[in-house]
Amino acid sequence: METVDQVCGGEYLRADKLVEDLRALQLEEKAPETLSRYVFRGQGDASWPLKPLAFRADTVLGYESQKFCRVSDGTLKGTWDQGNAELTAVMEFLQLADKVGLDIPADHEWLRQWNPFHNRVGHDIGTEEWPPQGLYEALALAQHHGVPTRLLDFTYDPLVAAFFAAENPPREAARIAVWSVDLDAVRALNPACHGIEVVTVSKAQNKNLAAQRGLFLLDRSGNLWKNELLHRSSGYRDIVRKYCLPASEGTNLLTLLSRLGVDRAHLMPSFDGVVRELEARRKRQAFRRIPKVGEDC
């Protein structure tokens, strides 16, 4: 497994101190989201790089199409088969969602003309232009429902990132992490921001994205997860920073965030989100024995 050991933000031992410093970052940013300087991402293992799901080792791209379905080898590839496999996964998701009557943001020629036996990426748009802007809405929807894409979820709110870092870390994780990316520094990097693009889409059809103050970064050259942006621009000390906390502090972190209104019910506003948050609160109080029916409290 690839790891990232370079830490630019800081090491924390206690959840309350991390929350205090993240709230300070939040208060420093007064500009509207479109002008925000920093964006944040939480990850359940601090050793993980900022790598999108489509490029993680052993990710299966595609579902039913035997011709274009592929397994990622964990490297950044601009090849036609990588692009077609990503497109196939998204199109299969959209077509079945459309077939069962779900409202999707991709009722255009990509969906209507897609053919699982046709090499659309290699024939029509080439590999360097993948993915095209016309598919950003569809990619964002697919990403939020677990379809592998090359988008990376970020948020303008560091506390939201902290929630996702602490919610479900893998058992082997020693630390969790909140990453921040300085968009001003990225924009100062030329040419063309070294392949990093901020992707924002309409939140009308994605309530979770709105609740999470979400956006995406599209890292076409892999500079973020290869750590090739650090110290590249004069005047910007740390383009990418990472704030780490022991995974054992995750429960305390979630409790503090819940008191601030940052929990699954608020970030995934649905009846399912409410129930899952209530179940999570019960687990966080696991030290308290629940009496069986018929027992006195």
N, C-alpha and C positions, 0 to 999 in steps of 0.2 A: 504493500500500500504506500502511495506517495504521502509524504509528510511535509509540513512547513514549520520549521523551528524558529524562524526569525520573528521576534516579537517587537513591535514598534510602539504599541499603545501602553501596555503595562500589565503587570502581574498583580492579581488581587487574591487575598486570602478569605475575605468576607463579602457576602452578597450585598450587605447594606452599603459598604464603601463603593462597590462597583455601581450600584444604583445611584448613589449620590453624585458620582462623577459623570455618569451618563446623563443624568438630569441637567447637570451643568452644561454639557455639550448641547443638550436640547434647548436650553434657555439662551445660549449664545447665538443661536441661529434665528434671526428675526425676519428674514426675507421670506416671501412666499415660496411655495415648493418649486416653482419653475426657476427660481433663482437660488435655491438652496445650494450651499457649498458642499456639504457632507451628506453621504448616503451610507446606510448601515446594513449589515447582514449578520444573522446569528447562525452558528454552526455547532452541532452537538459534540464535536471533537475538534479541539484546537489544533490538532496535527493535520487536519484536512486542508488542502489548498482550495482556492476559490475557483473550482472547476465545475462547469455545468454538467448536468446529468448525461447529456448526449455524448460526452467525451470521457466519462468514467469507465474504468475497466469492467468488462463483462456486462455492461448495460445492453439489453436487447432492444434494438430499434426496429419497430414494425410489429405487426400482429399476425395477420393472415396471409399477406402477400409473400409467397415463397421466393419470388424473383428478387425482390429488393430488401427483404428482411436481413439485417446484419447484426453482429455482436461487436460492440466497441472494444478496441484493444487498449483503450486508455490514453491514446495520443490524439493531438489535434490534427485532423485530416481535412483537407479541402478537396478530396476526391469525389468523383461523381457518385460512387456507391455509398459513401457516408451521407452526402446530401440527399440522395434519393431515399435512403433508409429513414432519415429524419422526416422528410416530406411524406413518405408512406405512412409513418406512424401518426402524423397529424391528420392526414386526409382520412385514414380509416376511422379515427376518433370522430372527426367532423361528419363523415357520411353516416355513421351509425347514430350519432346524436340527432342529425337531421331526419333520419328515417323514423325515429321514435317520437318526433315532433318537438324536440327541444329547440329553443331559440339560440341560434349561433351567429357570430359576427362575420361569417365568411360566405355569405350567399353571393358569390361572384364567380368569375370564370375559373379560378383555381379549383373550386369545389366541383363545379358543373362539368368541367372538361378533364378532370383528373382520371387517369386510367392506370390501374395497378400493374399493367404490362408495358407501360411506356416510360422510358427514361426521360422524365420531364426536366430534371435538373441539368443533365449533361447536354441535352439537345437544345433547350430553349434559353436558359439564363446563364449557363456556365457556373463553375464552382466559386469563383471569386465574389460573385454577387449574391450568393446564398447566405441567409434567407433574404428575400426581397421585402421592401416596406409594405407591400400589399398584403403580406401574410402576418404582420406583427400582431394584429388583433387576434387572429386565430391561434398563433403561437402562444400568446399570453394566456388565453383561455385553456389551451391544452396543458401548458406548463402548470397552471394552478390545479389541474385535476390529475397530475401525475404522469402525463405523457412526456417522455424524454425530449428535451429541446436543448439548444445551445444558449438559451437565455438564463441569466442568473437573477433570482429574486433579491431585491433590495427594498429598503424602506427609508423614508425620511425621518423616522422616529427611532432613536437608539433603544428605547425601552421595548418596542415591538421586536426588534432584533434580539434583545436579551431574552424575551419570552421564547422565541423559536430555538435559541441556543439551549435553553434549560428544559424545554418541554419533554424531550424524549431522546436523551443522549445514548449512544451505544454503551453496553455494559463495560466494554474495555476502555472507554474514554477516561483519561485522567483529568483532563481539563475541558471546559467548554469555552467558546470564544465569541466575542462580538467584533466584527470587522468594520472598519470605516474606510471609505474611499473619498479622497479630496477631489471633487469634480473640477474645481478651479485649476488645480494642478494638472489634472488630466487634459483639460482644454488647452493648457499652456504648452503641452507637449505636441510638437509637430513632427512629421506631417500627419494630418488627419487624426489627431489624438491617439496615434499608434493603434488604430483599429478598434478603439473602444467607443461604443455608441450608447447614449442614454435612450432607452425605449420607454415611452409612456403611451398608454392606450386609454380609451374611454372606460370609465368605471361604471357606466350605467348598467351593463350586463354582468358585472362582477362586483358584488357587494363586499366580498372579502377583500378585494384589492383596495376598495375605498376605505374600509375600516382599518386596514393595515397601513394606509398611506404608502401604498406600494408602487414600485416601478421596477424596471429591469435594466441590467447592463448586458450589452451584447459585445463580447470580447472576441472579435474576429481573428486576432492574431495570438491569443493565449497569453498576452503579456501579464494579465493579472495573476493567473494561477501559476505562471512560471516565475513570479516575483521579479520581473524585468522592468518594473516601473520605479522601484525604490531609488530615490536620490538622483533621478534623471533630470529634474528641472531645477535650475538655480532659483533660489528664493522660496522653494517649497521643501521643507525638511523631510516630511513623511507623507508621501502620496497615499500609501496604504498603511493603516495601523490595525493592531489586533489587541483587544482587551481580554485577558484570560482570567478564568475563575476555576477553582477545583470543582470537578463534577459533583463532589459530595455536598457542595453548597447549592446545588440546583433547586432542591425543595425550598430552601429558605428564599432563594431568589424568586421563585414562582409565587410564594406567599406575599412577599413585598410588592411584586408587580400587581398581584390581584387587588391589593389594597389601593393601588393607584389606578384601577380600572383597566389594567392590561392583562387580559386573560382570554381563554378560548371563546367564551360567550360574546365578548366584545369584538374580538378580532375575526370571528367566524359567525356573524349574527344570523342564527337560525335556531330552530328548536333543537336540532342535533347538537349544535354548538353549546347551547345552554346545558343540555343533559351531560355532555362530555366534560364540561367545566365543573358541574356539580360532582360528577364521579371523581374528577381529579382532586377536588377539595377534600372529598372523603378519604382518598388515598394519602393526601398530605397530613391527615390527622390519624394515620394508621396506628399510632401509639395508643390511641384511646380505644379500648375494647368495646365493641358493639354487642349489647346483650341479645341473646336469642329471644324469639317470641315466647312470651310466658314468664321470662325472668324479670326480676325487679331491676330497675336502673341503678 
